[in-house]
Amino acid sequence: MMDISGAEIKHITMFDRQYSPEKQAEGLAISQAIVYGHCDKCGFLSQCSTQGEEFQFPVFAWCMRRKAEILADMRKEETDGHRDAD
């Protein structure tokens, strides 16, 4: 798992409506990348910040690797939750 610890920062993300798990994970990952300074070190920042929604994040960018981790955690929690309900 990636280290997302900050200088005693509590990171809270709120969504304005219901989004798919993929979109939620992407939003959380990008938000974390910004807050923890990963975007500043990313070689794709210039394209990401200028191309908007058209930009396709490379799977190896920090934010997309983090998105994959968040999605895996969400799926695990969902699976564990269904087992607990049985």
C-alpha atoms as an extended CHARMM CRD file, in Angstrom:
* protein
*
        86  EXT
         1         1  MET       CA              0.0000000000        0.0000000000        0.0000000000  PROA      1               0.0000000000
         2         2  MET       CA              1.2060000000        3.5100000000       -0.7680000000  PROA      2               0.0000000000
         3         3  ASP       CA              2.0870000000        5.8840000000        2.0230000000  PROA      3               0.0000000000
         4         4  ILE       CA             -0.4700000000        8.6830000000        1.9850000000  PROA      4               0.0000000000
         5         5  SER       CA              0.2970000000        9.9540000000        5.4560000000  PROA      5               0.0000000000
         6         6  GLY       CA              0.6380000000       13.6940000000        5.6680000000  PROA      6               0.0000000000
         7         7  ALA       CA              1.7740000000       16.1740000000        8.2510000000  PROA      7               0.0000000000
         8         8  GLU       CA             -1.1150000000       15.3540000000       10.5850000000  PROA      8               0.0000000000
         9         9  ILE       CA             -3.6300000000       16.1370000000        7.8700000000  PROA      9               0.0000000000
        10        10  LYS       CA             -7.1510000000       14.7760000000        8.0410000000  PROA      10              0.0000000000
        11        11  HSD       CA             -8.3080000000       14.3990000000        4.4600000000  PROA      11              0.0000000000
        12        12  ILE       CA            -12.0670000000       14.4020000000        3.8240000000  PROA      12              0.0000000000
        13        13  THR       CA            -13.6330000000       14.2610000000        0.3740000000  PROA      13              0.0000000000
        14        14  MET       CA            -17.3010000000       14.9550000000       -0.2610000000  PROA      14              0.0000000000
        15        15  PHE       CA            -19.1470000000       14.2360000000       -3.4980000000  PROA      15              0.0000000000
        16        16  ASP       CA            -21.9500000000       16.3840000000       -4.8590000000  PROA      16              0.0000000000
        17        17  ARG       CA            -23.9950000000       13.3650000000       -6.0120000000  PROA      17              0.0000000000
        18        18  GLN       CA            -23.8700000000        9.5910000000       -6.3770000000  PROA      18              0.0000000000
        19        19  TYR       CA            -21.0160000000        8.3960000000       -8.5560000000  PROA      19              0.0000000000
        20        20  SER       CA            -19.9660000000        4.9370000000       -9.6480000000  PROA      20              0.0000000000
        21        21  PRO       CA            -17.3130000000        3.2840000000       -7.4800000000  PROA      21              0.0000000000
        22        22  GLU       CA            -14.7700000000        3.8830000000      -10.2740000000  PROA      22              0.0000000000
        23        23  LYS       CA            -15.5190000000        7.6160000000      -10.3450000000  PROA      23              0.0000000000
        24        24  GLN       CA            -15.4600000000        7.8290000000       -6.5390000000  PROA      24              0.0000000000
        25        25  ALA       CA            -12.1050000000        6.0590000000       -6.4080000000  PROA      25              0.0000000000
        26        26  GLU       CA            -10.6990000000        8.3280000000       -9.1240000000  PROA      26              0.0000000000
        27        27  GLY       CA            -11.9070000000       11.4460000000       -7.3160000000  PROA      27              0.0000000000
        28        28  LEU       CA            -10.4290000000       10.2770000000       -4.0190000000  PROA      28              0.0000000000
        29        29  ALA       CA             -7.1260000000        9.3230000000       -5.6350000000  PROA      29              0.0000000000
        30        30  ILE       CA             -6.7300000000       12.6150000000       -7.4990000000  PROA      30              0.0000000000
        31        31  SER       CA             -7.6810000000       14.5710000000       -4.4020000000  PROA      31              0.0000000000
        32        32  GLN       CA             -5.0920000000       12.6700000000       -2.3470000000  PROA      32              0.0000000000
        33        33  ALA       CA             -2.4540000000       13.1830000000       -5.0320000000  PROA      33              0.0000000000
        34        34  ILE       CA             -3.0320000000       16.9380000000       -4.9010000000  PROA      34              0.0000000000
        35        35  VAL       CA             -3.1440000000       17.2030000000       -1.0960000000  PROA      35              0.0000000000
        36        36  TYR       CA             -0.0450000000       15.0740000000       -0.5190000000  PROA      36              0.0000000000
        37        37  GLY       CA              2.0240000000       16.7290000000       -3.2600000000  PROA      37              0.0000000000
        38        38  HSD       CA              2.2520000000       13.8380000000       -5.7000000000  PROA      38              0.0000000000
        39        39  CYS       CA              0.9670000000       15.9590000000       -8.5860000000  PROA      39              0.0000000000
        40        40  ASP       CA              3.8820000000       18.3760000000       -8.1750000000  PROA      40              0.0000000000
        41        41  LYS       CA              6.3040000000       15.5150000000       -8.8870000000  PROA      41              0.0000000000
        42        42  CYS       CA              4.2660000000       13.9180000000      -11.6770000000  PROA      42              0.0000000000
        43        43  GLY       CA              5.6030000000       14.0540000000      -15.2230000000  PROA      43              0.0000000000
        44        44  PHE       CA              2.0410000000       14.2880000000      -16.5520000000  PROA      44              0.0000000000
        45        45  LEU       CA              1.0060000000       17.3890000000      -14.5800000000  PROA      45              0.0000000000
        46        46  SER       CA              1.2320000000       19.7610000000      -17.5500000000  PROA      46              0.0000000000
        47        47  GLN       CA             -1.1020000000       17.6020000000      -19.6520000000  PROA      47              0.0000000000
        48        48  CYS       CA             -3.4060000000       16.8090000000      -16.7460000000  PROA      48              0.0000000000
        49        49  SER       CA             -3.8380000000       20.4560000000      -15.7690000000  PROA      49              0.0000000000
        50        50  THR       CA             -4.4610000000       21.7260000000      -19.3150000000  PROA      50              0.0000000000
        51        51  GLN       CA             -6.3720000000       18.9410000000      -21.1010000000  PROA      51              0.0000000000
        52        52  GLY       CA             -9.1850000000       18.6230000000      -18.5710000000  PROA      52              0.0000000000
        53        53  GLU       CA            -11.6070000000       15.7290000000      -18.9190000000  PROA      53              0.0000000000
        54        54  GLU       CA            -10.0740000000       14.7060000000      -22.2480000000  PROA      54              0.0000000000
        55        55  PHE       CA             -6.8440000000       13.6640000000      -20.5190000000  PROA      55              0.0000000000
        56        56  GLN       CA             -6.4150000000        9.9190000000      -20.0540000000  PROA      56              0.0000000000
        57        57  PHE       CA             -4.3200000000        9.2820000000      -16.9610000000  PROA      57              0.0000000000
        58        58  PRO       CA             -1.5630000000        6.7130000000      -17.5080000000  PROA      58              0.0000000000
        59        59  VAL       CA             -2.1280000000        3.6200000000      -15.3540000000  PROA      59              0.0000000000
        60        60  PHE       CA              1.3140000000        4.0330000000      -13.7850000000  PROA      60              0.0000000000
        61        61  ALA       CA              0.6820000000        7.6180000000      -12.5750000000  PROA      61              0.0000000000
        62        62  TRP       CA              0.5000000000        7.8250000000       -8.7610000000  PROA      62              0.0000000000
        63        63  CYS       CA             -3.1690000000        8.8180000000       -8.8170000000  PROA      63              0.0000000000
        64        64  MET       CA             -4.1900000000        5.8850000000      -11.0070000000  PROA      64              0.0000000000
        65        65  ARG       CA             -2.2070000000        3.3830000000       -8.9500000000  PROA      65              0.0000000000
        66        66  ARG       CA             -3.9220000000        4.8390000000       -5.8740000000  PROA      66              0.0000000000
        67        67  LYS       CA             -7.3110000000        4.5910000000       -7.6320000000  PROA      67              0.0000000000
        68        68  ALA       CA             -6.6940000000        0.8710000000       -8.1980000000  PROA      68              0.0000000000
        69        69  GLU       CA             -5.8860000000        0.4310000000       -4.4910000000  PROA      69              0.0000000000
        70        70  ILE       CA             -9.0130000000        2.3140000000       -3.4220000000  PROA      70              0.0000000000
        71        71  LEU       CA            -11.1820000000        0.2480000000       -5.7830000000  PROA      71              0.0000000000
        72        72  ALA       CA             -9.6680000000       -2.9730000000       -4.4510000000  PROA      72              0.0000000000
        73        73  ASP       CA            -10.3750000000       -1.8230000000       -0.8850000000  PROA      73              0.0000000000
        74        74  MET       CA            -13.9580000000       -0.9050000000       -1.8150000000  PROA      74              0.0000000000
        75        75  ARG       CA            -14.5260000000       -4.2950000000       -3.4160000000  PROA      75              0.0000000000
        76        76  LYS       CA            -12.9970000000       -6.0840000000       -0.4470000000  PROA      76              0.0000000000
        77        77  GLU       CA            -15.2200000000       -4.1650000000        1.9810000000  PROA      77              0.0000000000
        78        78  GLU       CA            -18.2420000000       -4.9590000000       -0.1850000000  PROA      78              0.0000000000
        79        79  THR       CA            -17.3410000000       -8.6470000000       -0.2980000000  PROA      79              0.0000000000
        80        80  ASP       CA            -16.6020000000       -8.7650000000        3.4440000000  PROA      80              0.0000000000
        81        81  GLY       CA            -19.8630000000       -6.9510000000        4.1340000000  PROA      81              0.0000000000
        82        82  HSD       CA            -21.8400000000       -9.5380000000        2.1700000000  PROA      82              0.0000000000
        83        83  ARG       CA            -20.1470000000      -12.3480000000        4.0880000000  PROA      83              0.0000000000
        84        84  ASP       CA            -20.9800000000      -10.6740000000        7.4110000000  PROA      84              0.0000000000
        85        85  ALA       CA            -24.6440000000      -10.3800000000        6.3850000000  PROA      85              0.0000000000
        86        86  ASP       CA            -24.9140000000      -14.1500000000        5.7590000000  PROA      86              0.0000000000
